[in-house]
Amino acid sequence: MPKKIRIRRQTYKRKNPADFVRVDFGVVVTNLLVDLALNLARAFIPDFDAFFRQQMREQRNPVAWRKTLGLENENPTRRRVLERFRELARQHHPDHGGDHRKFVALVAARDAALAELSA
């Protein structure tokens, strides 16, 4: 007796409306927090944007960022720059009683150092 061939009928799954909208809430929350922090800084710190741009211009000089990070007498690597930035950031972060202007200078120095070392 020949075997019967079973044909399986294809089933269609209903689409979940939630599948059409995929949102990464971590990214959304992070963007909202960054926007909030920038808006608060602009509201409470006079000339926040101008001061940050000025620091970025000043820190492009290799001597300036080395002096700001305290790395004048050594040939720093990327890792050493980040370590030194974290040490100084703990001391000068505004949330921990530090000076905001000093912290902005540190951030600008770190960015300039990393840009120079990666070039």
A tleap script that builds the chain and sets N, CA, C and O, in Angstrom:
source leaprc.protein.ff14SB
mol = sequence {
  NMET PRO LYS LYS ILE ARG ILE ARG ARG GLN
  THR TYR LYS ARG LYS ASN PRO ALA ASP PHE
  VAL ARG VAL ASP PHE GLY VAL VAL VAL THR
  ASN LEU LEU VAL ASP LEU ALA LEU ASN LEU
  ALA ARG ALA PHE ILE PRO ASP PHE ASP ALA
  PHE PHE ARG GLN GLN MET ARG GLU GLN ARG
  ASN PRO VAL ALA TRP ARG LYS THR LEU GLY
  LEU GLU ASN GLU ASN PRO THR ARG ARG ARG
  VAL LEU GLU ARG PHE ARG GLU LEU ALA ARG
  GLN HIE HIE PRO ASP HIE GLY GLY ASP HIE
  ARG LYS PHE VAL ALA LEU VAL ALA ALA ARG
  ASP ALA ALA LEU ALA GLU LEU SER CALA
}
set mol.1.N position { 0.826 -1.162 0.000 }
set mol.1.CA position { 0.000 0.000 0.000 }
set mol.1.C position { 0.892 1.255 0.000 }
set mol.1.O position { 1.804 1.365 0.820 }
set mol.2.N position { 0.633 2.188 -0.908 }
set mol.2.CA position { 1.472 3.398 -0.976 }
set mol.2.C position { 1.230 4.315 0.233 }
set mol.2.O position { 0.127 4.395 0.773 }
set mol.3.N position { 2.288 4.986 0.621 }
set mol.3.CA position { 2.190 5.911 1.738 }
set mol.3.C position { 1.524 7.191 1.283 }
set mol.3.O position { 1.709 7.657 0.158 }
set mol.4.N position { 0.743 7.742 2.195 }
set mol.4.CA position { 0.101 9.010 1.893 }
set mol.4.C position { 1.108 10.138 2.140 }
set mol.4.O position { 1.853 10.123 3.120 }
set mol.5.N position { 1.112 11.076 1.265 }
set mol.5.CA position { 1.958 12.242 1.428 }
set mol.5.C position { 1.125 13.315 2.122 }
set mol.5.O position { 0.069 13.721 1.637 }
set mol.6.N position { 1.620 13.753 3.249 }
set mol.6.CA position { 0.888 14.776 3.994 }
set mol.6.C position { 1.390 16.152 3.563 }
set mol.6.O position { 2.593 16.413 3.557 }
set mol.7.N position { 0.501 16.981 3.221 }
set mol.7.CA position { 0.831 18.350 2.855 }
set mol.7.C position { 0.428 19.239 4.019 }
set mol.7.O position { -0.731 19.276 4.432 }
set mol.8.N position { 1.411 19.945 4.528 }
set mol.8.CA position { 1.127 20.807 5.658 }
set mol.8.C position { 0.665 22.166 5.147 }
set mol.8.O position { 1.307 22.793 4.304 }
set mol.9.N position { -0.448 22.587 5.677 }
set mol.9.CA position { -1.004 23.857 5.262 }
set mol.9.C position { -0.240 24.983 5.966 }
set mol.9.O position { 0.017 24.924 7.168 }
set mol.10.N position { 0.114 26.000 5.193 }
set mol.10.CA position { 0.846 27.113 5.761 }
set mol.10.C position { -0.100 27.980 6.584 }
set mol.10.O position { -1.188 28.343 6.137 }
set mol.11.N position { 0.335 28.295 7.777 }
set mol.11.CA position { -0.499 29.133 8.635 }
set mol.11.C position { 0.091 30.532 8.664 }
set mol.11.O position { 1.306 30.711 8.575 }
set mol.12.N position { -0.753 31.483 8.785 }
set mol.12.CA position { -0.336 32.884 8.843 }
set mol.12.C position { -0.564 33.411 10.252 }
set mol.12.O position { -1.671 33.369 10.789 }
set mol.13.N position { 0.504 33.898 10.819 }
set mol.13.CA position { 0.427 34.439 12.163 }
set mol.13.C position { -0.039 35.894 12.075 }
set mol.13.O position { 0.417 36.665 11.230 }
set mol.14.N position { -0.949 36.239 12.966 }
set mol.14.CA position { -1.390 37.635 12.982 }
set mol.14.C position { -0.240 38.518 13.421 }
set mol.14.O position { 0.543 38.159 14.301 }
set mol.15.N position { -0.155 39.644 12.811 }
set mol.15.CA position { 0.920 40.562 13.151 }
set mol.15.C position { 0.543 41.361 14.387 }
set mol.15.O position { -0.576 41.855 14.527 }
set mol.16.N position { 1.508 41.467 15.263 }
set mol.16.CA position { 1.323 42.241 16.483 }
set mol.16.C position { 1.602 43.708 16.164 }
set mol.16.O position { 2.666 44.022 15.630 }
set mol.17.N position { 0.679 44.610 16.476 }
set mol.17.CA position { 0.930 46.024 16.167 }
set mol.17.C position { 2.178 46.572 16.854 }
set mol.17.O position { 2.800 47.513 16.361 }
set mol.18.N position { 2.537 45.992 17.975 }
set mol.18.CA position { 3.723 46.467 18.683 }
set mol.18.C position { 5.004 46.143 17.927 }
set mol.18.O position { 6.030 46.782 18.159 }
set mol.19.N position { 4.968 45.160 17.023 }
set mol.19.CA position { 6.149 44.811 16.244 }
set mol.19.C position { 6.530 45.898 15.255 }
set mol.19.O position { 7.687 45.979 14.842 }
set mol.20.N position { 5.588 46.721 14.873 }
set mol.20.CA position { 5.863 47.746 13.873 }
set mol.20.C position { 6.620 48.929 14.484 }
set mol.20.O position { 7.315 49.659 13.777 }
set mol.21.N position { 6.485 49.106 15.758 }
set mol.21.CA position { 7.153 50.227 16.424 }
set mol.21.C position { 8.163 49.651 17.393 }
set mol.21.O position { 7.811 49.186 18.477 }
set mol.22.N position { 9.402 49.687 16.998 }
set mol.22.CA position { 10.465 49.193 17.866 }
set mol.22.C position { 11.292 50.396 18.305 }
set mol.22.O position { 11.905 51.081 17.487 }
set mol.23.N position { 11.296 50.632 19.590 }
set mol.23.CA position { 11.999 51.782 20.136 }
set mol.23.C position { 12.989 51.286 21.177 }
set mol.23.O position { 12.643 50.513 22.070 }
set mol.24.N position { 14.201 51.738 21.047 }
set mol.24.CA position { 15.200 51.414 22.047 }
set mol.24.C position { 15.101 52.486 23.136 }
set mol.24.O position { 15.609 53.595 22.975 }
set mol.25.N position { 14.443 52.142 24.243 }
set mol.25.CA position { 14.180 53.123 25.279 }
set mol.25.C position { 15.459 53.584 25.975 }
set mol.25.O position { 15.505 54.694 26.506 }
set mol.26.N position { 16.486 52.755 25.979 }
set mol.26.CA position { 17.751 53.176 26.570 }
set mol.26.C position { 18.331 54.376 25.834 }
set mol.26.O position { 18.811 55.317 26.466 }
set mol.27.N position { 18.292 54.353 24.502 }
set mol.27.CA position { 18.804 55.459 23.700 }
set mol.27.C position { 17.934 56.695 23.897 }
set mol.27.O position { 18.448 57.808 24.015 }
set mol.28.N position { 16.625 56.504 23.934 }
set mol.28.CA position { 15.706 57.626 24.106 }
set mol.28.C position { 15.936 58.306 25.452 }
set mol.28.O position { 16.013 59.532 25.527 }
set mol.29.N position { 16.045 57.516 26.505 }
set mol.29.CA position { 16.254 58.075 27.843 }
set mol.29.C position { 17.604 58.776 27.923 }
set mol.29.O position { 17.707 59.858 28.502 }
set mol.30.N position { 18.639 58.172 27.349 }
set mol.30.CA position { 19.963 58.789 27.366 }
set mol.30.C position { 19.942 60.138 26.651 }
set mol.30.O position { 20.501 61.114 27.150 }
set mol.31.N position { 19.300 60.195 25.483 }
set mol.31.CA position { 19.219 61.462 24.750 }
set mol.31.C position { 18.456 62.508 25.544 }
set mol.31.O position { 18.828 63.681 25.543 }
set mol.32.N position { 17.393 62.095 26.219 }
set mol.32.CA position { 16.631 63.048 27.023 }
set mol.32.C position { 17.455 63.586 28.189 }
set mol.32.O position { 17.394 64.774 28.503 }
set mol.33.N position { 18.229 62.704 28.833 }
set mol.33.CA position { 19.064 63.141 29.950 }
set mol.33.C position { 20.172 64.089 29.497 }
set mol.33.O position { 20.472 65.066 30.184 }
set mol.34.N position { 20.774 63.807 28.353 }
set mol.34.CA position { 21.816 64.692 27.832 }
set mol.34.C position { 21.222 66.053 27.490 }
set mol.34.O position { 21.814 67.082 27.813 }
set mol.35.N position { 20.064 66.070 26.842 }
set mol.35.CA position { 19.401 67.335 26.520 }
set mol.35.C position { 19.053 68.108 27.784 }
set mol.35.O position { 19.230 69.325 27.840 }
set mol.36.N position { 18.562 67.412 28.790 }
set mol.36.CA position { 18.219 68.063 30.055 }
set mol.36.C position { 19.457 68.670 30.710 }
set mol.36.O position { 19.414 69.801 31.193 }
set mol.37.N position { 20.558 67.919 30.726 }
set mol.37.CA position { 21.790 68.416 31.344 }
set mol.37.C position { 22.313 69.647 30.607 }
set mol.37.O position { 22.738 70.619 31.232 }
set mol.38.N position { 22.279 69.601 29.271 }
set mol.38.CA position { 22.746 70.764 28.504 }
set mol.38.C position { 21.855 71.974 28.725 }
set mol.38.O position { 22.351 73.093 28.854 }
set mol.39.N position { 20.545 71.762 28.770 }
set mol.39.CA position { 19.633 72.885 28.990 }
set mol.39.C position { 19.818 73.475 30.383 }
set mol.39.O position { 19.773 74.694 30.548 }
set mol.40.N position { 20.028 72.625 31.389 }
set mol.40.CA position { 20.287 73.137 32.736 }
set mol.40.C position { 21.603 73.907 32.796 }
set mol.40.O position { 21.689 74.957 33.433 }
set mol.41.N position { 22.619 73.381 32.134 }
set mol.41.CA position { 23.908 74.074 32.123 }
set mol.41.C position { 23.777 75.432 31.443 }
set mol.41.O position { 24.321 76.427 31.922 }
set mol.42.N position { 23.050 75.470 30.321 }
set mol.42.CA position { 22.866 76.738 29.616 }
set mol.42.C position { 22.043 77.724 30.442 }
set mol.42.O position { 22.244 78.935 30.344 }
set mol.43.N position { 21.123 77.214 31.250 }
set mol.43.CA position { 20.267 78.091 32.035 }
set mol.43.C position { 21.012 78.680 33.234 }
set mol.43.O position { 20.787 79.837 33.592 }
set mol.44.N position { 21.885 77.905 33.850 }
set mol.44.CA position { 22.509 78.350 35.093 }
set mol.44.C position { 23.949 78.834 34.947 }
set mol.44.O position { 24.484 79.447 35.871 }
set mol.45.N position { 24.580 78.573 33.819 }
set mol.45.CA position { 25.963 78.988 33.629 }
set mol.45.C position { 25.993 80.019 32.514 }
set mol.45.O position { 25.693 79.696 31.365 }
set mol.46.N position { 26.347 81.238 32.834 }
set mol.46.CA position { 26.357 82.261 31.793 }
set mol.46.C position { 27.386 81.939 30.713 }
set mol.46.O position { 28.506 81.523 31.012 }
set mol.47.N position { 27.003 82.132 29.486 }
set mol.47.CA position { 27.884 81.909 28.324 }
set mol.47.C position { 28.472 80.505 28.296 }
set mol.47.O position { 29.661 80.331 28.030 }
set mol.48.N position { 27.644 79.510 28.570 }
set mol.48.CA position { 28.119 78.116 28.617 }
set mol.48.C position { 28.722 77.693 27.274 }
set mol.48.O position { 29.837 77.174 27.228 }
set mol.49.N position { 27.988 77.916 26.188 }
set mol.49.CA position { 28.468 77.483 24.871 }
set mol.49.C position { 29.734 78.231 24.465 }
set mol.49.O position { 30.670 77.628 23.939 }
set mol.50.N position { 29.769 79.546 24.708 }
set mol.50.CA position { 30.939 80.340 24.343 }
set mol.50.C position { 32.160 79.887 25.142 }
set mol.50.O position { 33.259 79.792 24.596 }
set mol.51.N position { 31.970 79.611 26.424 }
set mol.51.CA position { 33.085 79.171 27.256 }
set mol.51.C position { 33.610 77.819 26.788 }
set mol.51.O position { 34.822 77.609 26.735 }
set mol.52.N position { 32.704 76.898 26.448 }
set mol.52.CA position { 33.141 75.574 26.003 }
set mol.52.C position { 33.903 75.678 24.681 }
set mol.52.O position { 34.928 75.020 24.504 }
set mol.53.N position { 33.410 76.499 23.754 }
set mol.53.CA position { 34.112 76.676 22.473 }
set mol.53.C position { 35.495 77.298 22.691 }
set mol.53.O position { 36.461 76.912 22.033 }
set mol.54.N position { 35.585 78.254 23.608 }
set mol.54.CA position { 36.872 78.876 23.918 }
set mol.54.C position { 37.846 77.837 24.469 }
set mol.54.O position { 39.015 77.822 24.084 }
set mol.55.N position { 37.381 76.979 25.356 }
set mol.55.CA position { 38.240 75.933 25.914 }
set mol.55.C position { 38.707 74.969 24.828 }
set mol.55.O position { 39.862 74.543 24.831 }
set mol.56.N position { 37.826 74.629 23.912 }
set mol.56.CA position { 38.216 73.717 22.827 }
set mol.56.C position { 39.310 74.346 21.963 }
set mol.56.O position { 40.242 73.657 21.550 }
set mol.57.N position { 39.203 75.643 21.690 }
set mol.57.CA position { 40.240 76.321 20.908 }
set mol.57.C position { 41.565 76.341 21.667 }
set mol.57.O position { 42.619 76.087 21.084 }
set mol.58.N position { 41.514 76.639 22.957 }
set mol.58.CA position { 42.745 76.733 23.738 }
set mol.58.C position { 43.427 75.377 23.896 }
set mol.58.O position { 44.655 75.300 23.882 }
set mol.59.N position { 42.656 74.322 24.043 }
set mol.59.CA position { 43.231 73.012 24.337 }
set mol.59.C position { 43.782 72.315 23.091 }
set mol.59.O position { 44.389 71.250 23.207 }
set mol.60.N position { 43.584 72.893 21.899 }
set mol.60.CA position { 44.166 72.275 20.700 }
set mol.60.C position { 45.686 72.319 20.721 }
set mol.60.O position { 46.348 71.505 20.076 }
set mol.61.N position { 46.227 73.258 21.454 }
set mol.61.CA position { 47.670 73.369 21.597 }
set mol.61.C position { 48.155 72.192 22.445 }
set mol.61.O position { 47.654 71.989 23.550 }
set mol.62.N position { 49.133 71.404 21.943 }
set mol.62.CA position { 49.591 70.230 22.696 }
set mol.62.C position { 50.141 70.569 24.073 }
set mol.62.O position { 49.995 69.780 25.007 }
set mol.63.N position { 50.765 71.720 24.213 }
set mol.63.CA position { 51.298 72.107 25.516 }
set mol.63.C position { 50.149 72.364 26.494 }
set mol.63.O position { 50.243 72.025 27.673 }
set mol.64.N position { 49.069 72.964 25.997 }
set mol.64.CA position { 47.942 73.319 26.868 }
set mol.64.C position { 47.265 72.075 27.440 }
set mol.64.O position { 47.015 72.012 28.644 }
set mol.65.N position { 46.966 71.086 26.598 }
set mol.65.CA position { 46.265 69.919 27.157 }
set mol.65.C position { 47.163 69.100 28.051 }
set mol.65.O position { 46.689 68.492 29.010 }
set mol.66.N position { 48.467 69.070 27.754 }
set mol.66.CA position { 49.391 68.349 28.644 }
set mol.66.C position { 49.460 69.032 30.008 }
set mol.66.O position { 49.509 68.364 31.041 }
set mol.67.N position { 49.464 70.358 30.007 }
set mol.67.CA position { 49.522 71.096 31.271 }
set mol.67.C position { 48.227 70.915 32.052 }
set mol.67.O position { 48.261 70.715 33.266 }
set mol.68.N position { 47.082 70.982 31.367 }
set mol.68.CA position { 45.793 70.842 32.037 }
set mol.68.C position { 45.657 69.460 32.670 }
set mol.68.O position { 45.148 69.332 33.783 }
set mol.69.N position { 46.109 68.427 31.963 }
set mol.69.CA position { 46.019 67.062 32.490 }
set mol.69.C position { 47.200 66.691 33.382 }
set mol.69.O position { 47.202 65.621 33.990 }
set mol.70.N position { 48.196 67.559 33.464 }
set mol.70.CA position { 49.353 67.278 34.304 }
set mol.70.C position { 50.264 66.220 33.718 }
set mol.70.O position { 50.844 65.421 34.453 }
set mol.71.N position { 50.397 66.206 32.394 }
set mol.71.CA position { 51.220 65.198 31.721 }
set mol.71.C position { 52.358 65.851 30.947 }
set mol.71.O position { 52.713 65.382 29.865 }
set mol.72.N position { 52.943 66.941 31.487 }
set mol.72.CA position { 53.967 67.683 30.745 }
set mol.72.C position { 55.249 66.880 30.546 }
set mol.72.O position { 55.877 66.975 29.492 }
set mol.73.N position { 55.638 66.103 31.528 }
set mol.73.CA position { 56.954 65.460 31.514 }
set mol.73.C position { 56.933 64.014 31.043 }
set mol.73.O position { 57.877 63.266 31.300 }
set mol.74.N position { 55.883 63.617 30.367 }
set mol.74.CA position { 55.844 62.228 29.888 }
set mol.74.C position { 55.237 62.170 28.498 }
set mol.74.O position { 54.603 63.119 28.036 }
set mol.75.N position { 55.442 61.058 27.853 }
set mol.75.CA position { 54.879 60.823 26.530 }
set mol.75.C position { 53.632 59.953 26.730 }
set mol.75.O position { 53.746 58.729 26.775 }
set mol.76.N position { 52.450 60.557 26.851 }
set mol.76.CA position { 51.272 59.796 27.274 }
set mol.76.C position { 50.681 58.931 26.160 }
set mol.76.O position { 50.762 59.259 24.976 }
set mol.77.N position { 50.098 57.841 26.575 }
set mol.77.CA position { 49.326 56.994 25.676 }
set mol.77.C position { 47.851 57.328 25.870 }
set mol.77.O position { 47.483 58.075 26.776 }
set mol.78.N position { 47.028 56.769 25.015 }
set mol.78.CA position { 45.583 56.988 25.129 }
set mol.78.C position { 45.075 56.525 26.500 }
set mol.78.O position { 44.261 57.196 27.134 }
set mol.79.N position { 45.565 55.386 26.933 }
set mol.79.CA position { 45.140 54.839 28.224 }
set mol.79.C position { 45.533 55.754 29.382 }
set mol.79.O position { 44.744 55.976 30.301 }
set mol.80.N position { 46.774 56.290 29.331 }
set mol.80.CA position { 47.248 57.173 30.392 }
set mol.80.C position { 46.448 58.478 30.424 }
set mol.80.O position { 46.170 59.007 31.501 }
set mol.81.N position { 46.076 59.000 29.250 }
set mol.81.CA position { 45.265 60.224 29.187 }
set mol.81.C position { 43.913 59.978 29.854 }
set mol.81.O position { 43.445 60.800 30.642 }
set mol.82.N position { 43.291 58.850 29.536 }
set mol.82.CA position { 41.984 58.551 30.120 }
set mol.82.C position { 42.074 58.312 31.627 }
set mol.82.O position { 41.189 58.730 32.375 }
set mol.83.N position { 43.139 57.643 32.077 }
set mol.83.CA position { 43.321 57.428 33.518 }
set mol.83.C position { 43.465 58.755 34.247 }
set mol.83.O position { 42.830 58.986 35.276 }
set mol.84.N position { 44.318 59.631 33.693 }
set mol.84.CA position { 44.556 60.927 34.333 }
set mol.84.C position { 43.292 61.779 34.316 }
set mol.84.O position { 43.003 62.480 35.286 }
set mol.85.N position { 42.534 61.721 33.212 }
set mol.85.CA position { 41.279 62.474 33.139 }
set mol.85.C position { 40.320 62.004 34.227 }
set mol.85.O position { 39.692 62.825 34.895 }
set mol.86.N position { 40.202 60.701 34.409 }
set mol.86.CA position { 39.281 60.182 35.433 }
set mol.86.C position { 39.711 60.609 36.842 }
set mol.86.O position { 38.872 60.943 37.678 }
set mol.87.N position { 41.027 60.593 37.098 }
set mol.87.CA position { 41.519 61.029 38.411 }
set mol.87.C position { 41.130 62.488 38.680 }
set mol.87.O position { 40.620 62.821 39.749 }
set mol.88.N position { 41.382 63.346 37.691 }
set mol.88.CA position { 41.092 64.770 37.866 }
set mol.88.C position { 39.595 65.048 37.842 }
set mol.88.O position { 39.124 65.968 38.511 }
set mol.89.N position { 38.843 64.262 37.076 }
set mol.89.CA position { 37.394 64.460 36.996 }
set mol.89.C position { 36.737 64.175 38.347 }
set mol.89.O position { 35.777 64.845 38.728 }
set mol.90.N position { 37.255 63.183 39.068 }
set mol.90.CA position { 36.713 62.908 40.400 }
set mol.90.C position { 36.891 64.103 41.330 }
set mol.90.O position { 36.032 64.378 42.167 }
set mol.91.N position { 37.996 64.803 41.182 }
set mol.91.CA position { 38.259 65.961 42.045 }
set mol.91.C position { 37.459 67.194 41.637 }
set mol.91.O position { 36.970 67.931 42.494 }
set mol.92.N position { 37.326 67.421 40.329 }
set mol.92.CA position { 36.795 68.695 39.840 }
set mol.92.C position { 35.375 68.624 39.299 }
set mol.92.O position { 34.880 69.624 38.779 }
set mol.93.N position { 34.703 67.490 39.399 }
set mol.93.CA position { 33.341 67.392 38.866 }
set mol.93.C position { 32.399 68.275 39.684 }
set mol.93.O position { 32.432 68.233 40.914 }
set mol.94.N position { 31.561 69.074 39.020 }
set mol.94.CA position { 30.658 69.985 39.737 }
set mol.94.C position { 29.688 69.280 40.684 }
set mol.94.O position { 29.283 69.866 41.689 }
set mol.95.N position { 29.313 68.057 40.393 }
set mol.95.CA position { 28.403 67.325 41.276 }
set mol.95.C position { 29.060 66.927 42.589 }
set mol.95.O position { 28.376 66.582 43.553 }
set mol.96.N position { 30.395 66.975 42.626 }
set mol.96.CA position { 31.120 66.583 43.831 }
set mol.96.C position { 31.874 67.763 44.437 }
set mol.96.O position { 32.905 67.587 45.086 }
set mol.97.N position { 31.346 68.969 44.217 }
set mol.97.CA position { 31.919 70.157 44.836 }
set mol.97.C position { 33.055 70.796 44.067 }
set mol.97.O position { 33.723 71.687 44.591 }
set mol.98.N position { 33.296 70.365 42.833 }
set mol.98.CA position { 34.375 70.949 42.041 }
set mol.98.C position { 33.910 72.163 41.256 }
set mol.98.O position { 32.732 72.521 41.256 }
set mol.99.N position { 34.866 72.778 40.594 }
set mol.99.CA position { 34.590 73.965 39.796 }
set mol.99.C position { 34.172 73.555 38.391 }
set mol.99.O position { 34.828 72.732 37.753 }
set mol.100.N position { 33.077 74.135 37.918 }
set mol.100.CA position { 32.568 73.776 36.596 }
set mol.100.C position { 33.546 74.175 35.493 }
set mol.100.O position { 33.759 73.419 34.546 }
set mol.101.N position { 34.132 75.351 35.617 }
set mol.101.CA position { 35.047 75.822 34.574 }
set mol.101.C position { 36.281 74.917 34.476 }
set mol.101.O position { 36.757 74.639 33.375 }
set mol.102.N position { 36.783 74.470 35.588 }
set mol.102.CA position { 37.923 73.557 35.573 }
set mol.102.C position { 37.535 72.224 34.930 }
set mol.102.O position { 38.323 71.633 34.191 }
set mol.103.N position { 36.322 71.757 35.214 }
set mol.103.CA position { 35.875 70.498 34.645 }
set mol.103.C position { 35.712 70.612 33.125 }
set mol.103.O position { 36.073 69.692 32.391 }
set mol.104.N position { 35.172 71.735 32.657 }
set mol.104.CA position { 35.030 71.940 31.204 }
set mol.104.C position { 36.403 71.971 30.545 }
set mol.104.O position { 36.582 71.432 29.452 }
set mol.105.N position { 37.373 72.601 31.208 }
set mol.105.CA position { 38.733 72.620 30.678 }
set mol.105.C position { 39.308 71.206 30.606 }
set mol.105.O position { 40.008 70.872 29.650 }
set mol.106.N position { 39.018 70.379 31.604 }
set mol.106.CA position { 39.485 68.987 31.591 }
set mol.106.C position { 38.880 68.203 30.433 }
set mol.106.O position { 39.579 67.452 29.754 }
set mol.107.N position { 37.578 68.378 30.208 }
set mol.107.CA position { 36.905 67.670 29.116 }
set mol.107.C position { 37.490 68.096 27.771 }
set mol.107.O position { 37.745 67.260 26.904 }
set mol.108.N position { 37.700 69.406 27.605 }
set mol.108.CA position { 38.279 69.902 26.356 }
set mol.108.C position { 39.700 69.376 26.174 }
set mol.108.O position { 40.090 69.018 25.062 }
set mol.109.N position { 40.481 69.325 27.262 }
set mol.109.CA position { 41.849 68.805 27.183 }
set mol.109.C position { 41.841 67.325 26.813 }
set mol.109.O position { 42.643 66.887 25.988 }
set mol.110.N position { 40.948 66.563 27.413 }
set mol.110.CA position { 40.848 65.135 27.081 }
set mol.110.C position { 40.512 64.941 25.613 }
set mol.110.O position { 41.131 64.121 24.934 }
set mol.111.N position { 39.525 65.697 25.117 }
set mol.111.CA position { 39.122 65.561 23.711 }
set mol.111.C position { 40.272 65.924 22.769 }
set mol.111.O position { 40.499 65.242 21.770 }
set mol.112.N position { 40.998 67.004 23.092 }
set mol.112.CA position { 42.124 67.413 22.254 }
set mol.112.C position { 43.239 66.372 22.283 }
set mol.112.O position { 43.852 66.075 21.257 }
set mol.113.N position { 43.496 65.821 23.470 }
set mol.113.CA position { 44.554 64.804 23.602 }
set mol.113.C position { 44.206 63.557 22.805 }
set mol.113.O position { 45.051 63.026 22.084 }
set mol.114.N position { 42.984 63.090 22.927 }
set mol.114.CA position { 42.576 61.883 22.211 }
set mol.114.C position { 42.585 62.114 20.710 }
set mol.114.O position { 42.930 61.216 19.944 }
set mol.115.N position { 42.206 63.318 20.285 }
set mol.115.CA position { 42.239 63.631 18.845 }
set mol.115.C position { 43.673 63.625 18.338 }
set mol.115.O position { 43.941 63.122 17.246 }
set mol.116.N position { 44.597 64.176 19.116 }
set mol.116.CA position { 45.995 64.213 18.688 }
set mol.116.C position { 46.618 62.816 18.697 }
set mol.116.O position { 47.374 62.463 17.792 }
set mol.117.N position { 46.299 62.026 19.720 }
set mol.117.CA position { 46.901 60.694 19.811 }
set mol.117.C position { 46.335 59.723 18.782 }
set mol.117.O position { 47.016 58.777 18.387 }
set mol.118.N position { 45.108 59.944 18.348 }
set mol.118.CA position { 44.530 59.036 17.351 }
set mol.118.C position { 44.899 59.429 15.926 }
set mol.118.O position { 44.697 58.647 14.997 }
set mol.119.N position { 45.437 60.634 15.746 }
set mol.119.CA position { 45.799 61.104 14.389 }
set mol.119.C position { 47.112 60.523 13.943 }
set mol.119.O position { 47.568 60.808 12.836 }
savepdb mol mol.pdb
quit
